[in-house]
Amino acid sequence: MEYYYRLYLYDCIVHLTSLHLSVCIDPLFNMVHLVFSVMGRGPGHNHEDHVLRTNTMVWLPSFLHGGSSSLVSTLTTFPIYKIVFRQQLHSFTVSQAIGQLRKEGFLKLYRGVVPPLLMKTLNGTLLFGIHDAFLRCLSSITNPCSAIPLSALPAVAGLGTGIVEALFFTPFERVQNVLQNGCNDRSLPTLRSVLARLRTERLGTGYYRAFIPILARNTLGSCIYFGLKDPVSAALREKGLPPMASSFLSGMVISCMAINLPLYPLSVLVVNMQAGVVGEAAGVRGSWKALWEGQLKRSVPLLYRGGSLVILRSCISWGITTAIYDRCSAH
């Protein structure tokens, strides 16, 4: 009962956060737009500015639908993610990771689901709305003679979205990785104990450990996703696929082939940097050297162990998210 009560509270937080952001982002967007207007635009844009201010409330449905789809996909794919996590942490095979989880029991299968559930729901809530904010701002200050082509604006806006993601969600990822590490079960058995422990650490070694690789992973991933999503979906529709199916396949192909496989080593590094709580962090270079030369023994197959399950999980989650968002946008 306590578990479901927590989920209810977190769901309330998600909806309140999305409503709060719609109030906060509106004046922020207008301020940024005003600054760029003074710097690079002349008079005669009052009507356009009024339209942009009026359309900021259009972001709210994107927040809500993105959060809902991410919540469903997280609950569906969390067992797969936990198997991948154990493979990344211990270099297990799939059967070894499943055996370890089976030995721990079904009741612990969803241990650690609360931080990623909250994180992914907030992530889906904010991802498309923040990207729309950056894209609208960039579109309003870009002209045909600009150095940045209009077709590249979604990718550029994705870079800004990735930075916001990294700043906001690194603490959630840190707590999630500590909870999912079976070595911490005795010393840190509950979410409250993990939060209390990380609160005593400095930001760089506590909540924001592994921030640099997370920043690189998120900015590159968001740039690739938003830069390719619409062109790939349009190409699939030209082949005769329905809009829903083309959006689903677009999210699958981009997330799996263009994002997860190239950036998978960064995710392995993040897991190994964040899973422990004892001692000082070795830094990005030191952690990678210890991981590559020690645990992985300079083996690329060991580095990519669990990659197949990452592809499966990403296919489901990003396919659902992309399809729901595009359908909502069409209406």
Secondary structure, 3 states (H helix, E strand, C coil): CHHHHHHHHHHHHHHHHHHHHHHHHHHHHHHHHHHHHHHHCCCCCHHHHHHHHHHHHHHHHHHHHHHHHHHHHHHHHHHHHHHHHHHHHHCCCHHHHHHHHHHHCHHHCCCCCHHHHHHHHHHHHHHHHHHHHHHHHHHHHCCCCCCCCHHHHHHHHHHHHHHHHHHHHHHHHHHHHHHHCHHHCCCCCCHHHHHHHHHCCCCCCCCCCCHHHHHHHHHHHHHHHHHHHHHHHHHHHHCCCCHHHHHHHHHHHHHHHHHHHHHHHHHHHHHHHHCCCCCCCCHHHHHHHHHHHHHCCCCHHHHCCCHHHHHHHHHHHHHHHHHHHHHHHHC
